[in-house]
Amino acid sequence: MGRPGLLLALITAVVSLPACGPVPGACPMIAQATAVSVTVSADYAAHVSRLHLRACQDGSCKEGDLELRPGSASIDPGCAGEFCSATASPDGTLVGILMLDTLTESPMAITASGAAADGSTLPVRTLEFHPPAAYPFGKQCGKVVSASVTLDSSGLHPRA
């Protein structure tokens, strides 16, 4: 094999080397919401008419009244051939979101207050926790930090 043939073989080998290793999948183009989500448990939802949330992290606080909406659970009706679906079914919970400027894995302090259905004041509930990070689309796509809590008659709890 002459020099041109050797050069062509070498270029072909170098160009095809990346094809021999694992090829990472495409990352979804989904933006992460910087927010705290609150779920009021089904057994406590009837007692809550208004909810105010204050979230503090890294020396910065954000607070506001939450717009509470009915929550739902996903129901899997199964698959028909290669097509699968899910439906949402009301589950008696209430859900609300407080948008934040930033969200990190550092400790977060949350205070919930509000009004009960009978007009009385709800007990003030506090929680300090670390928002967890996960890699739902693989490490190559970056981490997603989430801050989700549940409010019930005994207080605020981090939601897994």
Secondary structure, DSSP 8 states (H G I E B T S, - for coil): --HHHHHHHHHHHHHHGGGGS-------------EEEEEE-HHHHTTEEEEEEEEEETTEEEEEEE--EEEEEEE---EETTEE--EEEEEEEEEEEEE-S---SS-EEEEEEEEETTS-B---EEEEE---EE-TT-GGG--EE-EEEEEETTEEEE--
